[in-house]
Amino acid sequence: MTEQPPADGQDRAGPLGQGHAPSVDPWKGLRGIMAGTLVLEAIVIGLVLTVIARVDDGEHFQPWKVWFVSLLAVAMIVASGLQRRPWAIPLNLTLAALAVAGWVVHWSMGVSGILFAVVWLYILYLRRDLARRISGGYLASQHD
């Protein structure tokens, strides 16, 4: 008797044999990483306020810069709670792009934005790898 492929059309024959849908949600951990990254990024971006207030005797401490930095940090904290939404990844990448665009506020914000953009690229790599492992049946939770 031959085994039937999974109903969703994906071949889940990993090294442990034919797999099934994961018994635990593997995406939950990735969503937690993304939420935590957004909170850390919000803290770092919020600290830019101290930089623009103290560097060059407060020359960069202008109202529009304070609003931009503050709203971006708050948006990142709000977005950290929205990671279950299907549009969470585009939102995260948009916020990261705005952090890089913060170079106009102060170069230190742009550098921080670039560092976090690299982190977001790595998270996207992890997301792709997780999807590949799930479709290939390589997760231990697919062989309970």
Disulfide bonds with the S-S distance in Angstrom:
none
